Amino acid sequence: MSGEVAVIFSSVRRRFDDDGYAAAAEQMERLAAQQPGFLGVESARNPDGSGITVSYWLTADHARAWGAVAEHRMIQALGRQRWYESYRLRVAEVVRSHDWHVELPDRITHVALPRDWADAQARGEYRWSTRGVTLEQEGFIHCSLPHQVAGVIERFYDGVDELVLLEIDTSRLAAPVVLEPPAPGVAEHFPHVYGPIPVTAVVATTPWRR
């Protein structure tokens, strides 16, 4: 059998057909994670609609089996009909890999509007990425390390007089937490939660007033 492979899916989205796309993408990631040989997935999309998703598999046989899963093939067909102007699929062998990461702390902080936190308590989970932007729109929830909170409030919550700081226990999250730059070219790393935050993961709240 061959060694580790990367399945590279680059695409251009249609601009005016978002109905069901985000849900289908999340469904495919969950389904892929259940398949034998799955090692991980990374994705990004530009404002112009171009994007890329790379999934990693233990062998080419595992990647091929994923491509043959009936539900996967059904979503592919739906993508051609509704969501993509074009796409390209490539399978590449991973010949070398090197890893490095900033250590993730046990606790991270999210800056929330009080009404959004109250709504999350009623629903059981928090789904706002940042001020006025949902998890579905951004793809992840912006969080901060303790020393970053003041700067986040200053840059993004100007004019807001009341906030609530959510202290999150990362061990209680089912969704991945990634330390990464908030935008290309930014050196500072912030924790991003790639999924909803259950209210049970919020272990402390601190009211903030200007």
N, C-alpha and C positions, 0 to 999 in steps of 0.2 A: 504493500500500500504506500501511497505517496505521503509526503510530510504535510505540515500545516499549510493551509491555503487561505487567501483572502478573496471574498466575492465582492467585487466593486460594482456598485449600481449607481451610475450617474444619470441624471435626468433633468428635464426642463418642464416645469409645471405650467399648466394652463392658468391664466391669470384670474379667471372669474368662475371657477368651479371648485369650491372648497368643501362642499357638502359631503361630510362623511370621511374626508381624507385623514384628518388627525386621528380619528377613532380607528380607522383601518390600519394606519401606520403603527399605533400602539398595539393593536391586536397581532400584527405580524411580528413585532419584537417579542411579545409574550410567547407566541407560538414557536418562534425560532429558538428561544431559550429552553424550550422543552425537548428539543430534538437532540438525539445522540451526536456527540462530537462538537457541539456548539461551544465556542470560546468567548464570544463577545460581539458587540456591534457598536459602531460609531456613525453619527450622521450629522450633516450640516446643510443649511440651505441659505442662499443669498436672497436679498430683496427682489432681484430680477427674476426669480423663479428657478434658477439653476441650483442644483443640489447634488449631494453625494451621500450614499450609505455604504459602509464597508462592514461586512460580517466576516468573522474569523471562525475557521473550522479545523478540527484536528487533522482531517485528511480530505482529499478531493472526493472520495467516496461519500463522506458525510455531507459535503456541500451539495453533491449531486442528488443525494436522497432528499435534502431539504427542498431542492428545486422541484422534486416530484410530488411533494405533499399536496393533496387535493385542494385544501383551503388556500394554500399559498398560490397555486396556479389560478384559482378563482379570483383572488385579489389582483393578480397580475393582469388578467383579462379585463377586470373592471378599471384598472389603471389606464390601460390602452384606450378604453372607451370614454373615460370621463376626466382623468386627472393629468395626463402627460401629453405634452406636445411631441416629445421624443425622449428616448432613453438608450443607454448603452450598458451592457453587462459584460464584465471581464472577470476572469478567474486567474489569480496570480499566486505563485508559490512564494511563501515567506522564507527567504534565505537567511535573514538575520533579524534579530529583535533585541532591543535595548530598552529597559524601563527605568523611569525615575519619577518620583512623585513627592509633593509636599505632604507631610504627615497631617492627617485629618484629626482635629480635636474631637473629644467626646461631646462637646456642646458647641452649637453654633446659634446665631441670632438672626431673626427675620424682623424687619421693620414693617409693621402693619398699621392700617387705619383701623380705629376702634370698631367701626361698623362692619368691616370685613372679618375681623376676629369674632365678633358677636355672631355673624352669619355662620362662620365655620363651626362654632360651638353648637349651634342648632343642627347643622348637617353632619357633624362628626369628623369633618376633614377640611383642611385649608387649601384653597386652589388659586390664590392670587400670587402672581410672580413678583410684581412690584406695583407701584402706584398706577392704577387704571389699566393694568395689563394682566391678563389671566394666564394660568399655566398652559392652557391650550394654545394661546396665541404665541407665547414665548418658547414653550417646549420644556421649561424647567422653572423652578422657583428660586429667585435670587435670595441668598442669605449672606451673612457677614461673619467674620471672626470678630471677637470683642473689640479689638483696637480699630476696626474699620467702621463701626456703627456710626460714630459722629460724622465721619466724612460722607457716608451714604445719606444721612439725614440732611446735611448741608447741601449736597448736590441735587438730590431728587425730591426733597419734601419742603422746598422753599414755600412759604406761605401757609403751611399746615401747622396749626397750633397745638394739636393733640394727636399723639400716636401711642401705640403699645408695642413694646419690644418682647418678642416671643423667644424664649430660650428653649432650644430644641435638643433633645437627647438623640444623637444620631444612631444609637444602637436600637432605638424603637422605630426606625424608619424601614419600610419595606423597599422603598425606591432607592436607587443608587445616589450617592452624594459624590460630586466631582469637584475638586479644587482646580480652577481654571481661570484664565483671563476673561473678563466680562465682554471684551470685544477684541478684534484683531489689532495687534500692535500695542496692547496694554500689558505691561509687565506684571502688575499686581494680580495675585490669584484670589478668587472669591469662591466660597462653597456654593454650588448649585445643586438643588434637589430635583432629580428627574422623575417627579411624580408628586401626587398629593401628599400633604403632611397630615397624618391623623392627629386629632386633638390630644390623644393620649401620649404623643411624642413631645408635646409642649409641657415642660416640667416647671416652668416659671414664667410669669408675665410681669412686666414693669411698665407702669404708665409713664409717658413722657409728655411734658408740656413745655412749650416755648417760653 
